[in-house]
Amino acid sequence: IMPGHGWSALGILVLVYPQQSFMTGAFIVGLLLLLGGLLRLAVAWLSVSWGDTFRRYLLVLLAVLAGGYLVAQPAAGLQALTIVVIIYLIADGISEIVFALGVPPATGGTLILLSGAVTLLLGVLLWLGWPWSGEKAIGLMIGLKLLLDGAALVGIGMTARRGLKAIGTSGADHE
């Protein structure tokens, strides 16, 4: 299996079911916050000083409340997650572009650059609220990002495979 096929398949799934994918993501983040809150509760219980314990219980309370809210009301929690996704897409797009500038085009640099540019554009478009808004738009954009990331990884994998075959063949010729 080529690297990136899983991301491509996941990207297609998110593109087909954008709203459900993002709602599921909000629910999973809520569950992780709840689990983190419960683990923090165990640590707070073992804490020695009052100040440290108070701070830890406060973090427990925040994690449990935020996680419980996302689990109980994933649609309402999507607005906060939307901001996080916008920041992520813009930062990831910029970092991919910077990384791609150091990768030769023949080894997948062009695909990485394209993925970074589209990711950055998606983040900016989502920030501007155009052409859609809400969880469907985010689901579509994340699906497209996963699809492009998968395509870039497949391209890199194919280039690496050709390189390994060339090394294997040229190594046999020299013996």
Secondary structure, DSSP 8 states (H G I E B T S, - for coil): --TTHHHHHHHHHHHHSHHHHHHHHHHHHHHHHHHHHHHHHHHHHT--SHHHHHHHHHHHHHHHHHHHHHHH-HHHHHHHHHHHHHHHHHHHHHHHHHHHTTS-GGGTHHHHHHHHHHHHHHHHHHHHT-S--SHHHHHHHHHHHHHHHHHHHHHHHHHHHHHHHHHHHHHHHT-
